[in-house]
Each structure stands twice: as structure tokens, then as C-alpha cells.
């Protein structure tokens, strides 16, 4: 059995240890959460899965669970468990908003996985703290303060992010270790996370965001997501000292399923790297400060899922071992670059062009064609793009396409946040502990619980091509757009294709818009 730096090891048999277990899962209806459920059902034989589900007006929580299990992802396990009705018997649901309430004790719980979070980079600080800090506190408080009420608990897995270290300089190698205190570059601090939360939540809306901006700038965090996830990890360390059987799994950017998955390329929503791919595909990516040669860290969702399961099964090799910290990442073993991801999207565009482009002539053939080498060049390009979006929105609203215009503007503003230099992290995240844990498994269980990227066995081009095929099938093809529209998420989910496609007639009026822009002497239209 392989022993990691943190005095932990893989069990003699993951399936044997997990079989018959009762799991409490938060974030279970999301992209990552759904793959955790599927993998547990397929390979861990749980006795019961208790899902924490957000209240949804007019829809009982078990109806939400039943709907989740109709997804194609669960086709195999529905057969494995004898049909939908038999499968549903394995589930219970608890209706709780963790940002506002606490979990009730679950006496027979063996494992808890807290995967609920908001991955939005530009949430207001109040919302980011509620989703990423307060919810983590509510879930962990149940366990650390009520150990007697959960006597069977073996593991609490906190799903964090590699970008809790997003404030480090580019090129830094980040090992699988605890984060340090929140300290400014000139020794300011250390800042206590509890006091920061108390201060920020007490301030009015605008003042709170200004104060959060002060902390972000001082501590070099690019957004509210990464700083609130960092604060949540600090809280978890304190809970571990109180007796929480803590394991932390930090994924990097979660992408579509690997070629080893039962559904290669599988994606669950239009967030994260999928939203980025759609933005490139639909010509919204007209300029960026990201350098094509910089590293971006992408990890298949099933590898992340298996890392979470392996963390839950892990065993300490000595009494009082510190919390296990694992990183599900690729950048230290087989780095992918920004330009490779961009090229994967444009390869797919060449095979199956989307029905329209938000900016005419986009996507450009290469990321180098949209890379701005200076801040001044980037700001000038943004001004041109801003003008086009504003004019197009005016025309769409006149033509009754106000909702679509708003959706495009919202997605465009997100791209402005993402494509700036602050978000071009170019960090290298170590994964030696996760690799050692995985190598401690039997050959059969290494296959079942694959959680590491292995150069030679895993290759970027075929993986990314498979991922893009899945993106196209879900959001770009006519059938995919129809399904997206039926799900009612076209406008809400990253201005996805169904909503954009509905405005094709309006977008076809680009020459008219350009004429108006020229007449108005707007920049870039001379």
C-alpha cells in the first residue's frame, strides 16, 4: 500500500470498505454531484444515498431526485439496480438551503461529501460567502459539533478547488498541502476568516463589495470565488481540530468525462470550461489577455469524482494524522496550454459550424489572433466589442428580442471577467499524494477508480475532441438546441445556443449595425 506524505494510505479494497455505506451528499444535483452519485452506485454498492436538495417551489425533493435519475448518465445503473423504482429506493432527500440553515443529524451516516458551491466568479461577496463559506460551515458543523449523533461517520470530504492558491505568482508549483494564513505582501494581517466574514456580511451591499475588493487586491485574489473558497478551507482546518474526520479534494477546472468513462466527454451543464468553449464557438471571444502558451489546468470530471471517492476511503497510517489533502490536476504531469483548448474548439467549428457568430469573423483560426499583447491593446479591443454588443442589443430589443439581448450581454460581461490577465493563472498543481493513493490500489480497482491523468495513456487532443463532440451534441446541434430550450435553461445558463439561435434574424442585421456604427464614428469602424 502506498503511503503519502500526509501519513495516509489507500485501503486494501475500496469497494469492500465502501460497500453498504450510507452517504450524505451536498451539491448532488449538479454536474460534479451527479457523477459522484453514478460512480458510487456503479462501483461502491451504497446502502443509501441521502441528498441535500435546494428547496424548489412546487417540486417535492424526491421528485427532483427522480428527475435527476432519468438522465442518460444513469442508464447503466438503472439496469444494474432493476429499474427506476428499485433504484429510487436507495435514495432519501433533505430539503435544506445550507447558506441559510443547518443539516439535521443523520445517525447512520458513514460518509459525508460536501460538494455544494457556487462557481460563479463575479457573484456579489454576500452571495459568494453564503454559497462557499457559510454552506461549508453549516455542513461541517453538523459533524464536528454532533459527533455523538453520527457515531458511524468515517470520513468528511470537503470539495475545494486548486484555486484556493490562485493568489500565487504565475509559474508557481503548488503542492498538496494546507493553505497558509491570509497575509498581505507587506506583512498585513494575518486576517482572521471569521472576522472577515462577520465584517463583510454586516456591511450594506455596495460597501461590502468595495471592502471585498480591498481584501482581494491586498491578498492578490482575482475574484470572490477563490477568496471565499480559501476562507472555507481555513474554516475546515479548525473543524478538523474539533474532531471532524476531514479529507480535502481540490479539483482544478472540471471538464468533460475522460475517454475511459462510460460516456466519454459527458457534460452536465453549460458552466465552467464548457461555457468557455461555447463562447469561443459562437464567436464571442474577440480578444483576450490570456497568453496561448500559458498553462491551463483541466481535469476530466470522472477523475475528480474518483478522487473524491478515494479520499473518502483513505485510511490514516498513524493516530493524529493531519487532514488528507489531494489535488485532482494535470498541470504538473502533462500541462495543457490555453492555445490547445482554443484549437480544440476551432477544430470542431471547422467540422460543424454553429449557426451564428456574435462577433463577425470569430472564432479566429488561432488564439494568437485574439491575444492582446498589452493592456492598452486589450482595453481598446474591449471598447470595440462593447460598442458592438450595445448596438446589437438596441436592435434586438427593437425587434422584440430583449431577453436574448440581455443573455448575450450577460455572457459577454462574464467573458470580459474571465479573459483578463488576472484569470490567466498559469500555475502548476502537484498531485503526488493522489497518485500515490491510486497506485496503492489493486489493478482492478485502479481501473474502476481512475483518478489521475497518465501521459501516454491520456492524450490531450483526443480527449478534447471527445469533449467538444459532447458540447456540440448538447448545445450546438439542432437537436441539442431543442433539448436546451425544452429544459428552459437557454437564457439562464450562459446564454446558451437555444436563446442565441432564436435571434438569428436579428444578428443577420450586422451590416446595418456596422453602418450605424460608422455613421456614429465609433472606435474600430472607420
N, C-alpha and C positions, 0 to 999 in steps of 0.2 A: 504494500500500500504506500502510495506516495505521500510524504509529509511536506506540507507547505511551510513557508517562512513563519506563518502565524500559528503554528502548532495545531494544525487541523489535518484531517485525512478523509479520504473517501471511505464509505462503509464497505464491508465485504460484499454486500449486494444491495444496490439501491432499491430495486423492486421489492426485495424481501422486507427491507426496512420500512418502506412507504406503504406496502400493501395493507388494506383495511383501515387506513388512516382517515381522520376527519379533518378537513381543510376549511379554514376561514379565509376568503379571498376578497380584497377590495379592488376596485377598478376592473372587475371581472368581465364587464360587458364591452370593454374597449378592445382595440386591436391586439395589444400585448396580452391582456387578460384572457381573451378568448382562446389564444394559442396555448396559454398555461392550462386552461380547462381541458382542451382537447388532448394535450400531451399527457396530463395526469390520467385522464380516462383511458387513453390508449395503452399506456405503459406502467402506470403506478397503482392500478386497481383500488381506487379510494372507496371507502365505505360511504362517505357522504361529503358533498361539497356545499358549503354554506356561503352564498354570495351576498355581499353588501351592495345593494342596488339603490341608486338615487330615486327619490320619490318622483313619480311621473303621473300627472293629473289624468285620471280616467283609466289608467292601466295598472291593474294589480301587479305586484312584483313578480309573482310566479308566472304571470302571462309574459312578462318581459323575458324571463329565463326561457320559457318555452319557445318564444320567438327567436332568441339567440341560438337555440339548438337546432333550428331549421336551416341554418346556413350550410352551404356545401362543405365547409370545413369539417362539419360533424357527421358527414355521410358515413364514414367508416365506423365511427364509434356507435352510431345509431344501430348499425347492423350487429356490431360486437355485443351490444347490451340488449338485443332483442326488440328493437323498435323504439319509437319516440316515447311512448308511455312508460316503458320499463326504464329507459334512460332518465326520464324526468324524476323518477322515484329516488334517484341518487342526490337530488338537489333540495336545498332549502334556501330561502331568501330572506334577508333582513332589510327593511326599508329605512335607511339612515343617510342623512347628509352629514358626512364626517366633519365638514367645515363648521357645522352648527351644533352637532350633538355627539354623543358617545355611543360606542357599541355596547350592547348588553353582553354579559358574560356568556361564554359558551363552554360549559363544563367539560364536554368530551372532546374539545379541540386538541388535535395533535400538532398541527402546523398552521401558522398564520403567514399569509403573504400580503403585504401592503404594496399594491401596485397603482393605486389611485393617485393621480396627479393632473395638473394642467400643464401641457407642453407649449402653451402659447408664450411667445417671447415678449409680447407687448401688452400683457394684462396689466391693469392698474395694480399697484402694490397691495392694496387691500384684498383684491381677488387672488393674486398670486400667493399671498400669505395664507389666505383661507384654504386654498386648494393644496398647497405644497407643505406648509408648516403646521397649521392648525389641524388639518386632517391627519397628518402623520402623528401629531401629538395625541389626538383622540384615539387612534388605533393602538398606539403603543401603550398609552396609559391604561387601557383595559387590561393589558397583560402584566405590566410592571407593578400596578397597584392592586391587582386582584389575583395574585399567583395561586392563592388557595382556591379560588373559584375556577381555575383552569389547571388542575393537577397533572393532566396528561401532556401538557404542552412541551414539545421537544425543540421547536425552532420558530423564530420570528424572523422572516426575511423582509427587509426593507429594500424596495427597489428604488435606487437613487439614480444618479447619472454621472458619467465621467466628467461632465462639465461643472461639477462642484469645484473643480480645479480650473475652470475657464478663465480665471484671473491671472494665470501664469504666463510668462513670456513665450512667444512663438518658438517652436523648436524644443521646448522642454520635454524631457522624458518624465512621465508621471507614473510612479509605481503604485501597487495595490496596498496603500497604507492609509491611516487616518488623516483627515484634513487638519491643518493647523488652526490656531486661533485667528480671528478676524482682526488683522493688524494692517495699518496703513504703511505706505512706503517710507515714511519718516518716523516710524515708531508710534503713530497714533493708535490708541487703543491699548490693549485688546478690547473689542466691543463685545459685550455680552448679548447673545442672540435673544434671550428672553426680554431684556430691557429694550432692545431694538424693536422687537415685535410690539411690546407694550406702547412704546412711543409712537410708532407708525400707525397702529390701529386707532390710537386716540386722536390723531390729527384729522382735520377735515380733508375731504377728497383731494383738492389741489395741493394743499400744503403737504399732505402725506407723500404725494408723488415727487414733489420737489425735494423733500427730505430723503426719499429713497434714491433719487438721482445723486444727491450728495454722497450717500454711502456707496453707491455703485462706482462713482468716479474715484472716490478716495481709495476704495479697495480693489479697483480695476475689474469689476464685473461688468459685462456688456449689457445685461438685461435683468429684469426682475425674476425670470425663471431660474437662472443659475445661482443668484444670490440667495433666493428663498430655499432652493434645494440644498445649498451649502448649510444654511441655518438649520434645516431639518436634520441633516446628518449630525450636526453638533448636538442637537436635542437627543438623537438616538444614542450617542455615546453616553450621555447622562443616564438614560433609561437602562442601558446595559449595566452600569454601576449599581442600579437599583435591583438588578436581577433579571432583566429582560434577556432571554437567550438569543442574542442578536446575531444575524448574518446580514451583510450588506452586499447587494449585487448592483454594480454600476454599469449599465449599458452605455455605449456611445450613441450614435444615431441609429435608430432601429429601422432596418429596411425590409424589403420583401423576403419571403422564405427562401431558403437555400435550395440548391439542386438536389439535396438529399431528402427534402421534405416530401410528404405525401402529395402536397400541392405546390410544386416549385413556383416561386415568385409570389405566393399568396400575399395579398394586402387586405387590410381590414377597413381602411378609411383613406381619405384624401389629405391626411396630415403629414407632418414631418417631411422626409425625403420624397415621398410621393407627391406632396403639394409642390415641392421644388421642381420635380420632373414635369408636372403638368404646366407649371408656369413657363418653363423653357419651351415645352412642346407647343403651347398656344401663343408663343411669340410675345410673352410679357417680360422677357429677360433681355432688355435692350442695352443695359450697362451694368457693370459690377466692379467693385474694388477687389474682389477675390482674385488671387493670382492662380492661373491654371496649374502651376507646378506645386502649389501648396497641398499639404496632406489634408484629406478629409477622412474621418473615421466612420465607416458604415458597417453594421453588423446584422446578419440575417436574423429575422425575428425568432425563428425556431432555435437558433443557437443561444439567443438571450433567454428564451423560455427554459431550455435545458440547463442553462447556468443557474437559473433561479431554483429549479428542482434539485440540482446537485447541491446548492447551498443549503437547502432545507435538510437534505440527507446527511450533510457533513457532520463529522464527529471530532470533538477536541481530543488531542492526544495527552493533555495534561490538565489538571484542575486549575481553574482560574485563567484559562487561556483568554487572550483578548478577543474582541469580536472579529469574526472572519470577514474580510473584505476582498471581494473578487471584482474584476473588471472584464466585461464582455466587449472586447475591442479587437481591432485588426491592425491599427497603425504602427505598432511596434514589431509586427511579424511580417506583414505584407502590405505596406502602405499604398492606399489608393489616392489619386490626386484629383483635385477639383475638375481638371480638364477631362479626365476619364469618365466621370459621371456625366458631364455635359455631352461628351461624344456619344455615350450610350443612348441618350435621348435623341440626338440628331440622327443617329443610325436608324432608330425606329421611325422618326419623322420621314426619312427618305423612303422607307418601305411602305408606310401607311400615313400619309399626311393628315393632320387634323383638319376639320372643316374651315377653320379660320385662324388668323393671327391677330392678336390685339395690336401689336406694332407691325406695320408693314415691313416685309423683308426679314422678319425674325421667325424662327431662330436662325442666327448666323451659323455658317458651317462649323466654326471653331470658337471655343471660349476666348481665344486670343482676340477675336474680332469684337468682343463686347467688353474686354478688360480695359479699364481706365487706369493708366499708369500713375496719375497724380490725383490728389484730392480735388484740385481745380477742374481737371478734365471730367471727373465723376460728377461734381456739382453742376457743371454746365450740361452734361448729358441728362441729369435728373430734371433740370429745368425744361429741356425739350420734351422729355417724357411727360412731365407734369402738365405741360400745355396740351399735349395730345389727349391725355386722359380727361382733362377738364372739358375740352371742346367736344370730344366724343360723348361724354356724359350729358352735356347740354342737349345734343341732338337726340340721344336715346330717350331722354325724358320727354322731349317734344313729341316723340313717336310712341309714347306710352310704355317705354322700356325702362322705367325708373328703377325697378328692383334690380334688373340686370346691371344697369349703370352703377348702382351702389355696390353690387357684389364685385364688379371689376375693380372699382376704386378701392374697395377694402382689401382685395387680394394684392393690388398694386402697392398699396401702402405697406403691407406685410413684406413684400419683396424689397421695398426700399430699406426696411429694417434689416432684413436678412443679408442683403447683398453688400452692405458696408464693410469696411475693413475690420471693424471690431468683431465681426462674426466669423472672420477667416482665421480660426484658431490655430491651425497647423501645430497641434500637439501630438505627442506620441504616448499612447496609454499602454502601460505594461499589462500583461495578462499571464504572468508566470504562475501565479497561485492557482488560477482557474485551470491552466494547462496541467499542472501537477495533480490537481484533484481528479481531472478527467482521465489522466494516464493511470491513476490508481484503480480504475475500473477494469472489469473483465473485458475481453474483446467484444463480446456480445453487447454488454452494456455501454461500451464506448460507441458502438454503432447506434444504439437506441437513444442515447443521451448526448449526442454530438453537440458540443458547446464551444468548440474552438475552431478558428479558421486555420487550415493547414495548407501552406503554399504547395502547389503541385497537385494536391487533391482538390483544392478550391482555387478557382481562377476568376479574375475579375470580369473579363469580357463575357464569357458565357453566363455567369451569374447575373450581371447587369442586364444582358439581353433578355434573359428569362424574366427578370423583374419588370422590365419595360413592356414585355408582352402582356403581363398581368395588369399593368397600369392601363394599357390600351384597351384590353378586353373589358375592364370595369368602367372606364370613364371616357374613352375616346371613340370606340366603335359605335355605330348607331344603336346596337342592342345595349351596349354599356351605358350610353347616354339615356336611353329609355328607362333602364333599371334605376339609374341615379335619380331621374326625375320622379319615378314612382316612389322611391324612398323618401322623397321630399327634402333631399339634402343639397340640391344643386346650388342654391344660393347660400345656404348656411355653411357648407363645407368648402371653403377655399375657392368660391366662385367656380365650381366645377363645371364640366363641359355642358351639362344639360341646360343650365341657365344661360351660359355664354352662347350656345348654339341657337337658342331661341332668338338671339339678337343679330343673327347673321345678316338680315336685310339692312339693319341699321349700320352694322360695321362695313357693309359693302359701300357705304357712302363716304369712305375715306377720302377719295379725291375731292369731294365737296368740302370736307373738313380742312384739307390741306389748302384749298383755295381760300377759305375763310382765314386760315392762319397766315397765309401770305399777305392777304389784304390787311391784316391786323399787325403786320411786322413782328410776329412772334419769333423768338430765337430759333434758329435752325430751319427756317422756312424762307430763306431769301431766294 
